[in-house]
């Protein structure tokens, strides 16, 4: 690995964050010593797990020495009181001070919140002392929402955070292509200089696993390309190892000075992702046993 590549990887791993599910807690506890304390670990909002399980997960993440960041799926909140109690649980039991607010994957909301904007504007995050809110970004677009609508929604969510005196940032949907990530970040930073962006990239996983999550998460353009051309599929997945994407993220930071870091989706499992991160760390610093994120 060249010095140039090591610098890029070092930059990309700065403020690295991971996303896990409730089922990953045992693996996190087992491998927590391999990760630097203080990094952000997101708790995703998978249907059927229940709010109590997610609050407990956040509490355990904090116990392991990381910063828990729960997903708040707006359309799954049944009432303002439910959201109020949910936020209170995270704050009181896990010391949460930042959240990622997403719309959720339901066609019809279960309660009064139809979008992430509704949650932000409710005043409940501010009430509970939430000082930082993440919102979604889509480098590959969204299968059901026009790009112009996505851009307008992002502008409104950033404005709502500012009005609530909450620092906003963006966590993007994952992408298999470094160029898609960087092009989107460049355009976003042109409009919103200094906006922190955590670029979603898939951690190491099997082809079938990545395709399944791509379908679930709406990364349809990449799925169609891979299904139509197997050679392209293997090339995209080789590049999504995710060396090329990490290097592109790091080089963008070096070139622009804009706040961009990597957000790893642990589709292949936390153990596999942690093992890969150790390879990345050793590639940029000899005798390193810790990933600095």
C-alpha positions, -999 to 999 in steps of 0.1 A, spaced: 0 0 0 14 34 -10 18 63 13 -8 81 -7 -33 53 -1 -24 52 36 -32 89 40 -66 84 22 -75 55 44 -65 74 76 -88 103 66 -117 79 57 -114 61 90 -116 94 109 -150 95 127 -159 61 112 -192 48 124 -208 14 123 -244 3 121 -256 -28 139 -288 -46 149 -299 -58 183 -287 -93 172 -251 -80 169 -247 -71 206 -229 -103 216 -205 -98 188 -199 -62 197 -191 -71 233 -168 -99 221 -148 -76 197 -152 -42 215 -115 -43 225 -105 -42 188 -123 -9 183 -113 25 196 -135 38 224 -159 66 217 -169 57 181 -205 60 170 -225 28 168 -259 31 153 -288 9 163 -311 2 133 -348 0 136 -358 -34 123 -395 -42 125 -405 -67 152 -376 -61 176 -395 -37 199 -385 -4 215 -374 -20 248 -348 -42 229 -334 -11 211 -331 9 243 -314 -20 259 -290 -23 229 -281 14 232 -274 10 269 -251 -20 262 -233 0 234 -226 27 259 -213 1 284 -189 -11 258 -175 24 255 -191 36 223 -216 64 215 -250 48 208 -270 65 180 -305 50 176 -326 51 145 -360 68 149 -384 56 122 -410 83 119 -438 63 104 -435 36 130 -442 59 159 -478 53 170 -482 86 189 -464 117 202 -464 100 236 -447 69 223 -420 90 207 -417 110 239 -412 79 260 -389 63 234 -365 93 234 -367 95 272 -356 59 275 -326 64 252 -315 95 270 -321 83 306 -307 48 302 -281 52 275 -270 88 277 -280 93 240 -276 129 227 -279 123 190 -303 103 168 -307 94 132 -342 102 120 -356 84 90 -390 82 74 -394 44 78 -405 18 52 -443 18 58 -467 31 31 -490 45 58 -478 59 91 -489 42 123 -493 76 140 -490 113 135 -454 113 119 -452 108 82 -417 120 77 -384 127 95 -393 164 92 -424 158 113 -403 143 141 -378 172 141 -405 198 141 -424 181 169 -399 196 193 -395 163 212 -358 158 203 -350 192 215 -371 187 247 -349 157 256 -316 175 250 -308 159 216 -280 181 202 -273 163 169 -296 148 144 -287 127 114 -310 127 83 -309 105 52 -290 112 19 -294 92 -13 -263 91 -36 -281 67 -59 -315 83 -57 -346 68 -43 -368 43 -63 -400 60 -53 -391 96 -48 -380 121 -74 -346 137 -69 -360 172 -67 -383 161 -39 -354 145 -20 -334 177 -24 -362 199 -11 -368 175 18 -331 177 28 -332 215 27 -363 215 50 -348 190 75 -316 210 78 -336 242 83 -358 226 110 -327 214 129 -312 249 127 -345 263 141 -344 239 170 -307 247 177 -297 212 168 -266 203 147 -276 184 116 -256 159 96 -263 134 68 -260 96 67 -262 84 32 -278 52 19 -251 27 10 -236 27 -25 -215 2 -43 -198 29 -64 -173 54 -51 -181 79 -79 -217 80 -70 -208 88 -34 -183 115 -42 -204 132 -69 -233 134 -45 -211 147 -17 -195 173 -39 -229 186 -50 -242 186 -15 -212 204 -1 -214 230 -28 -249 239 -15 -242 233 22 -205 239 29 -193 223 61 -223 199 65 -210 167 80 -217 137 58 -212 100 68 -211 81 35 -227 47 37 -207 18 23 -213 -19 27 -189 -38 48 -176 -72 35 -204 -96 27 -214 -123 2 -229 -114 -31 -264 -128 -22 -264 -109 11 -255 -76 -6 -281 -80 -33 -307 -88 -7 -300 -57 13 -297 -36 -19 -333 -46 -28 -345 -39 8 -328 -6 10 -339 6 -24 -305 7 -42 -323 -5 -73 -300 10 -99 -270 -10 -87 -291 -42 -84 -304 -39 -120 -269 -34 -133 -255 -64 -114 -284 -87 -124 -279 -78 -160 -242 -83 -161 -225 -109 -138 -190 -96 -147 -201 -61 -137 -216 -75 -105 -184 -91 -94 -164 -60 -103 -187 -38 -84 -185 -60 -54 -148 -63 -56 -146 -26 -56 -171 -25 -27 -147 -45 -6 -148 -15 4 -112 -3 -3 -119 19 -32 -148 37 -15 -127 43 16 -98 57 -4 -122 79 -24 -138 93 8 -104 99 24 -90 116 -7 -121 138 -9 -114 150 27 -78 157 18 -87 176 -14 -116 196 -1 -113 199 37 -150 191 39 -163 168 67 -169 134 51 -164 100 68 -174 64 63 -205 48 77 -202 10 75 -232 -12 72 -224 -46 88 -244 -67 64 -219 -96 64 -218 -96 102 -200 -75 128 -172 -101 132 -164 -100 95 -165 -62 94 -143 -59 125 -118 -82 109 -117 -62 77 -113 -30 97 -82 -45 113 -67 -51 79 -74 -15 70 -58 -2 102 -27 -23 97 -25 -11 61 -21 25 72 -3 20 105 22 -7 115 15 -28 146 -19 -12 151 -45 -32 170 -71 -5 171 -92 11 145 -94 48 153 -129 60 147 
